[in-house]
Amino acid sequence: MRIKVCGMTSTEQVLQLDEMGVEFAGFIFYPKSPRYVYRFMPRPEIKKIKGKGINKVGVFVNATVEEVLDAVDDCGLYLVQLHGDETPKYCEKIANYVTVVKAFRLREDDNVLWKVKDYVDIADMFLFDTEGAGYGGTGKKFDWNSLKGLNIGKPFFLSGGIGPEDIEKLHEFTQDPVAKDLFSIDVNSRFETSPGIKDMDKLREFIAAVKQI
């Protein structure tokens, strides 16, 4: 199973993740986030990061098209994750230039297929996270049962407060038909010692267990 570790703020930690076999490192380009990457790293440093197999993902919230595309070029991003209220038309403009992951923040009563329907032909992948008061991850789980039995028809990232204790739950989720479209899991705050700084020992143990699923 692929893994994305989001909210990265250190070149050294990204390269450690690469050694562990993590496929995606997420960098948050949202100024209101405590993990806003430009607060920790300048653009040239982000661009220089080149691991053996890890890919850089830029996370944006209601940024302008120009801001996103400039960051893609300046930082060498492989994927763009749109985590705000971006319209299908907006997503299409970005998708003409780079691979797009459209994030959806889910509530318990959401009709998931209705929520994603206008983006199916535009976004390359989806990400499902928990609805919160603001934008970005909340560190809280949503009810994965809302996805079970669905035919998403698009590769998706599973996010929302995934922590070290969720290995069995993840294994169970992979047995459901919806998991045929599960592209990667996405972890962040549950593996931090402080915002943007990861507990690498905790991650190493979790990654080893996930790779066995």
C-alpha positions as CSV (number, residue, x, y, z in Angstrom):
1,M,0.0,0.0,0.0
2,R,1.3,3.5,-0.9
3,I,1.8,6.1,1.9
4,K,1.7,9.9,1.8
5,V,3.1,11.7,4.8
6,C,1.8,15.3,4.8
7,G,2.9,18.5,6.4
8,M,6.6,18.1,5.8
9,T,8.9,21.0,6.8
10,S,12.4,19.4,6.7
11,T,14.6,18.1,3.9
12,E,16.2,15.7,6.3
13,Q,12.9,14.1,7.3
14,V,11.7,13.9,3.7
15,L,14.9,12.0,2.8
16,Q,14.4,9.7,5.8
17,L,10.9,8.9,4.6
18,D,12.3,8.1,1.1
19,E,14.6,5.6,2.7
20,M,11.6,4.0,4.5
21,G,9.8,3.5,1.1
22,V,7.2,6.3,1.5
23,E,5.9,7.3,-2.0
24,F,4.6,10.8,-1.3
25,A,5.7,13.8,0.8
26,G,3.1,16.6,1.2
27,F,4.1,20.2,1.6
28,I,1.4,22.6,2.7
29,F,1.2,25.9,0.8
30,Y,-1.6,27.4,2.9
31,P,-0.4,30.4,4.9
32,K,-2.9,29.9,7.7
33,S,-1.6,26.4,8.4
34,P,0.9,25.8,11.2
35,R,2.8,23.6,8.7
36,Y,3.0,26.3,6.0
37,V,6.1,25.2,4.2
38,Y,7.5,28.7,3.3
39,R,7.7,29.4,7.1
40,F,10.3,26.6,7.3
41,M,11.9,26.2,3.8
42,P,12.6,28.5,0.9
43,R,11.5,27.5,-2.6
44,P,15.1,26.5,-3.8
45,E,15.5,24.1,-0.9
46,I,12.2,22.4,-1.7
47,K,13.1,22.1,-5.3
48,K,16.4,20.5,-4.5
49,I,14.8,17.6,-2.7
50,K,15.2,14.5,-4.8
51,G,14.8,11.1,-3.3
52,K,15.0,7.7,-4.9
53,G,11.2,7.1,-5.0
54,I,9.4,9.8,-3.1
55,N,7.3,12.4,-4.9
56,K,6.5,15.9,-3.8
57,V,2.9,16.9,-3.3
58,G,1.8,20.5,-2.9
59,V,-1.3,21.1,-0.8
60,F,-3.2,24.3,-1.6
61,V,-6.4,25.9,-0.3
62,N,-8.3,28.4,-2.6
63,A,-5.0,29.7,-4.1
64,T,-5.0,31.5,-7.4
65,V,-4.1,29.4,-10.5
66,E,-0.9,31.5,-10.9
67,E,0.1,30.8,-7.3
68,V,-0.3,27.1,-7.7
69,L,1.5,26.9,-11.1
70,D,4.4,29.1,-9.8
71,A,4.9,26.7,-6.9
72,V,4.8,23.7,-9.1
73,D,7.6,25.2,-11.2
74,D,9.6,26.8,-8.3
75,C,9.4,23.7,-6.0
76,G,9.4,20.9,-8.5
77,L,6.0,19.5,-7.4
78,Y,4.8,16.1,-8.8
79,L,1.2,16.4,-7.7
80,V,-1.1,19.2,-6.6
81,Q,-3.7,18.6,-3.9
82,L,-6.6,21.0,-3.9
83,H,-8.1,21.1,-0.4
84,G,-10.4,24.1,-0.5
85,D,-13.6,25.1,-2.4
86,E,-12.0,24.8,-5.9
87,T,-14.6,24.6,-8.7
88,P,-14.4,22.0,-11.5
89,K,-13.4,24.7,-13.9
90,Y,-10.6,25.8,-11.6
91,C,-9.4,22.2,-11.2
92,E,-9.4,21.8,-15.0
93,K,-7.0,24.7,-15.4
94,I,-4.6,23.1,-13.0
95,A,-5.1,19.6,-14.4
96,N,-4.0,20.9,-17.8
97,Y,-0.6,21.5,-16.3
98,V,0.0,19.0,-13.5
99,T,-1.7,15.9,-11.9
100,V,-4.5,17.0,-9.6
101,V,-5.8,15.4,-6.4
102,K,-9.1,17.0,-5.3
103,A,-9.8,16.7,-1.6
104,F,-13.3,16.4,-0.2
105,R,-14.0,17.0,3.5
106,L,-16.8,14.5,4.5
107,R,-19.5,14.7,7.1
108,E,-21.4,11.7,8.4
109,D,-24.5,12.4,6.3
110,D,-22.7,13.3,3.0
111,N,-23.7,11.5,-0.2
112,V,-20.1,10.9,-1.4
113,L,-20.9,10.0,-5.0
114,W,-23.0,13.2,-5.4
115,K,-20.3,15.3,-3.8
116,V,-17.6,14.1,-6.3
117,K,-19.7,13.7,-9.5
118,D,-18.7,17.1,-11.1
119,Y,-15.0,16.3,-10.6
120,V,-14.9,12.7,-11.9
121,D,-13.9,13.7,-15.4
122,I,-11.5,16.5,-14.3
123,A,-9.4,15.5,-11.3
124,D,-6.9,12.7,-11.6
125,M,-7.4,11.5,-8.1
126,F,-9.6,12.2,-5.0
127,L,-8.7,12.5,-1.3
128,F,-11.3,11.9,1.4
129,D,-10.8,13.7,4.7
130,T,-12.8,14.9,7.7
131,E,-15.0,17.9,7.6
132,G,-13.8,20.5,10.1
133,A,-14.4,24.1,11.1
134,G,-11.5,25.3,8.8
135,Y,-9.6,24.1,5.8
136,G,-7.0,21.3,5.8
137,G,-6.8,18.2,8.0
138,T,-8.4,18.1,11.4
139,G,-6.6,15.1,12.8
140,K,-10.0,13.5,13.3
141,K,-11.3,10.4,11.7
142,F,-14.4,10.4,9.5
143,D,-16.6,7.3,9.4
144,W,-14.9,5.1,6.7
145,N,-18.2,3.2,6.5
146,S,-19.5,6.1,4.4
147,L,-17.2,4.8,1.6
148,K,-17.8,1.1,1.9
149,G,-19.6,-0.5,-1.0
150,L,-19.2,2.5,-3.2
151,N,-17.7,2.5,-6.7
152,I,-15.6,5.7,-6.6
153,G,-14.3,5.0,-10.1
154,K,-11.2,7.1,-9.4
155,P,-8.0,6.4,-7.5
156,F,-8.2,8.0,-4.0
157,F,-6.2,8.9,-1.0
158,L,-7.7,7.9,2.4
159,S,-7.0,10.6,5.1
160,G,-8.5,11.9,8.3
161,G,-6.7,11.3,11.5
162,I,-5.1,8.0,10.6
163,G,-2.8,6.9,13.5
164,P,-0.6,4.1,14.7
165,E,-3.6,2.2,16.2
166,D,-5.4,1.9,12.8
167,I,-3.5,-0.9,11.2
168,E,-6.3,-3.5,11.8
169,K,-8.9,-1.0,10.6
170,L,-6.9,-0.3,7.5
171,H,-6.6,-4.0,6.8
172,E,-10.4,-4.4,7.2
173,F,-11.0,-1.5,4.9
174,T,-8.9,-3.1,2.1
175,Q,-11.2,-6.1,2.1
176,D,-14.2,-3.9,1.0
177,P,-14.9,-3.5,-2.8
178,V,-14.4,0.2,-2.6
179,A,-10.7,-0.4,-1.8
180,K,-10.1,-1.4,-5.5
181,D,-9.7,2.3,-6.0
182,L,-7.6,3.0,-2.9
183,F,-4.4,4.5,-4.2
184,S,-2.7,5.6,-1.0
185,I,-3.2,6.4,2.7
186,D,-2.4,9.9,4.0
187,V,-1.0,10.6,7.5
188,N,0.1,13.7,9.3
189,S,-0.6,15.1,12.7
190,R,-0.9,11.7,14.5
191,F,2.8,11.2,13.9
192,E,4.1,14.5,15.0
193,T,6.1,15.8,18.0
194,S,5.1,19.4,17.0
195,P,3.5,20.8,13.9
196,G,5.6,19.9,10.9
197,I,8.1,17.7,12.8
198,K,7.5,14.0,12.6
199,D,8.2,11.2,15.1
200,M,10.3,9.2,12.7
201,D,10.5,6.1,15.0
202,K,6.7,6.0,15.2
203,L,6.4,6.4,11.4
204,R,9.0,3.7,10.7
205,E,7.0,1.2,12.7
206,F,3.7,2.2,11.1
207,I,5.1,2.1,7.6
208,A,6.5,-1.3,8.1
209,A,3.1,-2.6,9.3
210,V,1.2,-0.8,6.5
211,K,3.5,-2.4,3.8
212,Q,2.5,-5.8,5.1
213,I,-1.2,-5.2,4.3
